[in-house]
């Protein structure tokens, strides 16, 4: 997906229970048609994975690639109440440096009792290094779990509708949002039988690598698919003085993913002296053809190369990938 960045928020202040008004959703009406309808089956299994988020496969609208992310246990600052929250994301490779893409959109969950989507309207300025909107809380998690309106047969349906796109650039153009048939995706989360794999990449010539270009590990196999770890030693164009690190799907597998795999991964740079490894863990991702998943700003270059840190010893650097396939996704 290119260049995704994991975000977290600290919980500060006293806990409080959010009043109904803070999460009461707007009914969008029975004529509302989202650009993406994302059906998450086995919602309880998603919670059991402990994943902080789940992200859809890419859908297309008006020349941009978009994704919908569900954060099933989001907590706002100062609150101990977990909410089901949504955010809109875009892929960075379609963003032009110096341009700001202002998007107005609606995030929603389907109410089976009313036969319509309910949610909130939002807007966000996306740009070259900022591809995530803020999280928008829809409903407290416990309210959703006990509701037969939103959760049916352990499944729920989320949606996003893109209403308006304005590009702030020297040309200052408005993008005509072209409405087309709704993209429907299904996410299936297994209860057991996860496929796990790991790979350790021993780089003995790290300081001799071409620091400005993409470097890749040998391929390794997990779940009958071939994967590799990709790295920009001095960071890619989306990073700021950091090493960029990704997990990528082997090219030979890109064309035969009729049922895409859903996975979580952990990438680490091992501390060879002190055992204080640098580690980042993703939420649930769907394999999109030709994509990588990871972090543009994985770790600062100055600290990475600090001899006291143990991350680069001599010219040796060790990168580890842990991958767990926990489900599948298909287009509906």
C-alpha positions as CSV (number, residue, x, y, z in Angstrom):
1,X,0.0,0.0,0.0
2,X,2.6,1.5,-0.3
3,X,3.6,3.9,2.2
4,X,1.6,3.4,5.3
5,X,2.4,4.8,8.7
6,X,1.1,3.4,11.9
7,X,-0.5,6.0,14.2
8,X,-1.2,5.8,17.9
9,X,-2.7,8.1,20.4
10,X,-1.9,8.5,24.1
11,X,-4.8,8.3,26.5
12,X,-4.6,11.2,28.9
13,X,-6.7,12.7,31.6
14,X,-9.6,11.3,33.6
15,X,-11.9,8.6,32.1
16,X,-15.4,9.7,31.3
17,X,-18.4,8.2,29.6
18,X,-19.2,9.9,26.4
19,X,-22.8,11.2,26.2
20,X,-25.2,9.9,23.5
21,X,-24.9,13.1,21.6
22,X,-21.3,12.4,20.9
23,X,-21.9,9.2,19.0
24,X,-25.5,9.5,17.8
25,X,-25.3,8.9,14.0
26,X,-27.1,10.6,11.2
27,X,-29.5,8.5,9.0
28,X,-28.4,8.9,5.4
29,X,-31.7,7.6,4.0
30,X,-32.6,4.7,1.8
31,X,-31.3,6.3,-1.4
32,X,-27.8,6.7,0.0
33,X,-25.3,4.7,-2.2
34,X,-21.7,4.5,-0.9
35,X,-18.7,4.2,-3.1
36,X,-17.4,1.3,-1.0
37,X,-19.5,-1.3,0.9
38,X,-17.3,-3.3,3.1
39,X,-18.8,-6.4,4.7
40,X,-16.8,-7.7,7.7
41,X,-17.8,-11.2,8.5
42,X,-16.9,-12.9,11.8
43,X,-16.6,-9.5,13.6
44,X,-16.1,-11.3,16.9
45,X,-13.1,-13.1,15.4
46,X,-11.7,-9.7,14.3
47,X,-11.9,-8.5,18.0
48,X,-10.2,-11.7,19.2
49,X,-7.2,-11.1,17.0
50,X,-6.5,-8.0,19.1
51,X,-5.6,-6.1,15.9
52,X,-5.8,-2.3,16.4
53,X,-7.3,-1.8,12.9
54,X,-8.5,-3.5,9.8
55,X,-8.0,-1.9,6.4
56,X,-9.9,-2.7,3.2
57,X,-8.5,-3.4,-0.2
58,X,-8.1,-0.5,-2.6
59,X,-11.2,1.0,-4.3
60,X,-11.1,3.7,-7.0
61,X,-12.8,7.0,-7.2
62,X,-12.1,10.0,-9.5
63,X,-8.5,9.2,-10.3
64,X,-7.4,8.3,-6.7
65,X,-6.9,5.1,-4.8
66,X,-8.8,4.9,-1.5
67,X,-9.1,2.6,1.4
68,X,-11.4,2.4,4.4
69,X,-10.0,1.5,7.8
70,X,-12.0,0.3,10.8
71,X,-10.6,0.7,14.3
72,X,-12.8,-1.6,16.4
73,X,-11.6,-0.5,19.8
74,X,-10.7,3.2,19.4
75,X,-10.5,5.3,22.5
76,X,-10.6,9.1,22.4
77,X,-8.2,11.0,24.6
78,X,-9.4,11.0,28.1
79,X,-12.0,8.3,27.6
80,X,-12.0,4.6,28.6
81,X,-15.0,3.8,26.4
82,X,-14.0,1.9,23.2
83,X,-15.7,3.0,20.0
84,X,-15.9,1.6,16.6
85,X,-14.2,4.3,14.5
86,X,-13.6,4.7,10.8
87,X,-11.1,6.7,8.8
88,X,-10.5,7.3,5.1
89,X,-7.1,6.6,3.6
90,X,-5.4,7.2,0.2
91,X,-2.3,5.8,-1.4
92,X,0.6,8.1,-1.4
93,X,1.9,7.4,-4.9
94,X,-1.1,9.3,-6.4
95,X,-0.3,12.4,-4.3
96,X,1.7,15.2,-5.9
97,X,4.2,17.1,-3.8
98,X,2.9,20.6,-3.1
99,X,-0.7,19.7,-3.8
100,X,-3.4,19.4,-1.1
101,X,-6.4,17.2,-1.9
102,X,-9.4,18.4,0.1
103,X,-12.1,15.6,0.4
104,X,-15.6,15.7,1.7
105,X,-16.9,12.2,2.5
106,X,-19.4,10.2,4.6
107,X,-18.5,7.3,6.8
108,X,-21.2,4.9,7.8
109,X,-22.4,1.6,9.2
110,X,-25.5,-0.2,7.8
111,X,-28.6,-0.4,10.0
112,X,-30.4,-3.6,9.0
113,X,-33.5,-2.6,11.0
114,X,-34.0,0.7,9.2
115,X,-32.6,-0.6,5.9
116,X,-30.2,2.3,5.5
117,X,-26.7,3.6,6.3
118,X,-26.1,5.7,9.3
119,X,-23.0,7.7,10.1
120,X,-21.3,11.0,9.9
121,X,-20.1,13.6,7.4
122,X,-16.4,14.6,7.5
123,X,-13.7,16.3,5.5
124,X,-9.9,16.1,5.4
125,X,-6.9,17.6,3.6
126,X,-4.7,14.8,2.2
127,X,-1.3,15.6,0.9
128,X,2.0,14.0,-0.1
129,X,3.0,12.9,3.4
130,X,-0.4,12.7,5.0
131,X,-2.6,9.9,3.7
132,X,-4.8,9.2,6.7
133,X,-7.8,11.1,7.8
134,X,-8.5,11.4,11.5
135,X,-10.6,8.7,13.2
136,X,-14.3,9.3,13.4
137,X,-16.2,7.5,16.2
138,X,-19.5,6.0,15.0
139,X,-20.8,3.9,17.9
140,X,-19.5,2.5,21.2
141,X,-18.2,-1.0,20.7
142,X,-20.6,-2.5,23.3
143,X,-23.6,-0.8,21.7
144,X,-22.7,-2.4,18.4
145,X,-22.2,-5.8,19.9
146,X,-25.6,-5.9,21.6
147,X,-27.4,-4.4,18.7
148,X,-29.3,-6.6,16.2
149,X,-29.6,-3.6,13.9
150,X,-25.9,-3.3,13.2
151,X,-24.6,-6.8,13.9
152,X,-26.3,-9.6,12.1
153,X,-25.0,-13.2,12.2
154,X,-21.7,-11.8,13.6
155,X,-21.3,-9.6,10.5
156,X,-21.5,-5.8,10.0
157,X,-21.4,-3.6,6.9
158,X,-19.4,-0.4,6.7
159,X,-19.4,2.2,4.0
160,X,-17.7,5.3,2.6
161,X,-19.1,7.8,0.1
162,X,-16.8,10.4,-1.4
163,X,-18.8,13.6,-2.1
164,X,-16.4,16.2,-3.2
165,X,-12.7,16.5,-4.1
166,X,-10.8,19.9,-4.5
167,X,-7.1,20.0,-5.3
168,X,-5.2,23.0,-4.0
169,X,-2.3,23.4,-6.4
170,X,-1.0,26.0,-8.8
171,X,-3.8,25.0,-11.1
172,X,-6.4,25.1,-8.3
173,X,-8.8,22.6,-9.9
174,X,-11.9,20.9,-8.7
175,X,-12.2,17.2,-9.4
176,X,-15.6,16.0,-10.7
177,X,-16.5,13.0,-8.5
178,X,-17.7,10.4,-11.0
179,X,-20.3,8.2,-9.4
180,X,-20.3,4.6,-10.5
181,X,-21.5,1.2,-9.1
182,X,-20.7,0.6,-5.5
183,X,-17.5,-1.5,-4.9
184,X,-18.4,-4.4,-2.6
185,X,-15.7,-6.2,-0.6
186,X,-16.0,-9.0,1.9
187,X,-13.5,-9.6,4.8
188,X,-13.5,-13.1,6.4
189,X,-11.5,-13.6,9.6
190,X,-10.6,-17.1,10.6
191,X,-11.2,-18.3,14.2
192,X,-8.3,-20.7,14.1
193,X,-5.8,-22.4,11.7
194,X,-3.7,-19.3,11.1
195,X,-0.8,-19.7,8.8
196,X,2.4,-18.2,10.3
197,X,5.8,-17.7,9.0
198,X,9.0,-15.7,9.7
199,X,12.1,-14.7,7.9
200,X,15.4,-13.2,9.0
201,X,17.4,-11.1,6.6
202,X,21.0,-10.9,7.5
203,X,22.5,-7.9,5.7
204,X,26.3,-8.1,6.0
205,X,27.1,-5.1,3.8
206,X,24.5,-2.6,5.0
207,X,26.8,0.4,4.9
208,X,27.9,-0.5,1.3
209,X,24.3,-0.6,0.0
210,X,23.0,1.9,-2.5
211,X,21.4,4.1,0.1
212,X,19.2,6.0,-2.3
213,X,17.5,3.1,-4.0
214,X,15.2,0.2,-3.1
215,X,16.9,-2.9,-1.7
216,X,15.1,-6.2,-1.4
217,X,15.7,-9.4,0.5
218,X,15.6,-12.9,-1.0
219,X,12.0,-14.2,-1.3
220,X,10.5,-16.5,1.3
221,X,7.2,-18.4,1.3
222,X,4.3,-18.2,3.7
223,X,0.9,-19.6,2.9
224,X,1.9,-20.7,-0.6
225,X,2.7,-17.1,-1.5
226,X,6.2,-15.6,-2.0
227,X,7.1,-12.5,0.0
228,X,10.1,-10.3,0.5
229,X,11.3,-7.5,2.7
230,X,11.9,-4.2,0.9
231,X,14.0,-1.3,2.3
232,X,15.1,2.2,1.4
233,X,18.2,2.5,3.6
234,X,18.2,6.3,3.5
235,X,14.4,6.5,3.3
236,X,12.1,7.0,0.4
237,X,10.5,10.3,-0.8
238,X,7.8,10.0,1.8
239,X,10.1,9.7,4.8
240,X,12.0,12.3,6.8
241,X,15.6,11.2,7.8
242,X,14.4,7.7,8.5
243,X,14.9,4.2,7.1
244,X,11.8,2.9,5.2
245,X,10.8,-0.7,5.6
246,X,8.1,-2.8,3.9
247,X,6.8,-6.2,3.4
248,X,6.0,-7.0,-0.3
249,X,4.3,-9.7,-2.2
250,X,6.4,-11.4,-4.8
251,X,5.6,-10.4,-8.4
252,X,4.9,-14.0,-9.5
253,X,1.9,-14.1,-7.0
254,X,0.3,-10.8,-7.9
255,X,-1.8,-12.1,-10.8
256,X,-3.3,-15.2,-9.1
257,X,-4.9,-13.6,-6.0
258,X,-8.6,-14.3,-6.7
259,X,-9.2,-14.5,-3.0
260,X,-6.9,-12.1,-1.4
261,X,-5.1,-12.9,1.8
262,X,-5.7,-10.9,5.0
263,X,-2.6,-10.7,7.3
264,X,-0.9,-9.0,10.2
265,X,2.8,-8.5,10.2
266,X,5.7,-7.4,12.4
267,X,8.9,-5.9,11.1
268,X,11.9,-5.6,13.3
269,X,15.5,-4.4,13.2
270,X,17.4,-6.5,15.7
271,X,19.6,-5.0,18.4
272,X,22.7,-7.2,18.2
273,X,24.2,-5.8,21.4
274,X,21.5,-5.0,23.9
275,X,18.5,-7.0,22.7
276,X,16.3,-3.9,22.5
277,X,14.9,-4.6,19.1
278,X,13.1,-2.0,16.9
279,X,9.6,-3.4,16.2
280,X,6.5,-2.3,14.4
281,X,3.3,-4.3,14.1
282,X,0.5,-3.6,11.6
283,X,-3.2,-4.0,11.8
284,X,-5.1,-6.3,9.4
285,X,-4.2,-5.6,5.8
286,X,-5.6,-7.1,2.6
287,X,-3.1,-8.1,-0.1
288,X,-3.5,-5.7,-3.0
289,X,-1.8,-6.5,-6.2
290,X,1.6,-4.9,-6.6
291,X,1.7,-3.4,-3.2
292,X,4.0,-3.2,-0.2
293,X,2.9,-2.6,3.4
294,X,5.1,-1.0,6.0
295,X,6.5,2.3,7.3
296,X,8.2,5.2,5.5
297,X,9.5,6.5,8.8
298,X,10.4,3.2,10.4
299,X,13.3,4.6,12.5
300,X,15.6,7.6,12.5
301,X,18.8,7.2,10.6
302,X,21.0,8.9,13.2
303,X,19.9,6.5,16.0
304,X,20.0,3.5,13.6
305,X,23.7,4.1,12.9
306,X,24.6,5.0,16.5
307,X,27.3,2.5,17.4
308,X,26.0,2.2,21.0
309,X,22.6,1.0,19.7
310,X,23.6,-2.3,18.2
311,X,21.4,-2.0,15.1
312,X,24.3,-1.7,12.8
313,X,27.4,-3.5,14.0
314,X,30.3,-3.1,11.7
315,X,28.3,-3.3,8.5
316,X,25.9,-5.9,9.7
317,X,22.2,-5.2,10.1
318,X,19.5,-7.9,10.8
319,X,15.9,-7.4,9.7
320,X,13.2,-9.9,10.8
321,X,9.7,-10.3,9.4
322,X,6.9,-12.1,11.2
323,X,3.7,-12.8,9.1
324,X,0.4,-14.3,10.1
325,X,-2.4,-14.9,7.5
326,X,-5.6,-14.8,9.4
327,X,-8.3,-14.7,6.8
328,X,-9.3,-13.8,3.2
329,X,-11.0,-11.1,1.2
330,X,-12.9,-11.0,-2.0
331,X,-15.0,-8.7,-4.2
332,X,-18.7,-9.1,-3.8
